[in-house]
Every structure is written in C-alpha cells, then in structure tokens.
C-alpha cells in the first residue's frame, strides 16, 4: 500500500469502528463511538482549515 492511502484508510477504519461501537452496546461503547467518529471529523476539519484561503492573502 502506498503512503497516499494510509491516512484515508486509517480514518475509514476508525469511522467503521466508531459506527460498530454505536451498534454494539452502551457505556464504554458510546465513548468508543464518539472517539471513532469525532477524530476523523476533526482531522478533516483541521485539513480544510489550513487550506482555506485567507482574506488578506
């Protein structure tokens, strides 16, 4: 697997784990779900924030 696909694959697997945790149970599973779904969202938001054109630039 090339280096280009490592991060998207990791984010996809993390999302899959988060979705599966939401289905599997309560308690600690909900924390795993939140983490598994929040981390990919935060990574994508940070990447978009860095690429967003600045008003003064």
C-alpha positions in Angstrom: 0.0 0.0 0.0 1.4 3.4 -0.9 1.8 6.2 1.5 -1.0 8.2 -0.1 -3.7 5.7 1.1 -2.5 5.2 4.7 -4.2 8.2 6.3 -7.6 7.9 4.5 -7.6 4.1 5.2 -6.9 4.7 8.9 -9.7 7.4 9.0 -12.1 5.0 7.3 -11.3 2.2 9.7 -11.6 4.5 12.7 -15.0 5.6 11.4 -16.0 1.9 10.9 -15.0 1.1 14.5 -17.0 4.1 15.7 -20.1 3.0 13.9 -19.8 -0.6 15.0 -19.3 0.6 18.6 -22.6 2.6 18.3 -24.4 -0.6 17.4 -22.7 -3.0 19.9 -23.6 -1.6 23.3 -23.8 1.0 26.0 -21.4 2.5 28.5 -17.9 2.4 27.3 -19.0 1.6 23.7 -20.6 5.0 23.4 -17.2 6.6 24.3 -15.5 4.5 21.7 -18.3 5.6 19.2 -17.7 9.2 20.0 -14.0 9.0 19.6 -14.2 6.9 16.5 -16.5 9.4 14.8 -15.0 12.6 16.1 -11.3 12.0 15.3 -11.8 11.6 11.5 -14.1 14.7 11.6 -11.5 16.7 13.5 -8.7 15.7 11.1 -10.8 16.7 8.0 -11.8 20.0 9.6 -8.2 20.8 10.5 -7.0 20.0 7.0 -9.8 22.2 5.4 -8.9 25.0 7.9 -5.3 25.0 6.8 -6.2 25.0 3.1 -8.9 27.7 3.4 -7.8 30.9 1.6 -7.1 33.9 3.8 -8.9 37.2 3.3 -5.7 39.3 3.3 -3.7 36.9 1.2 
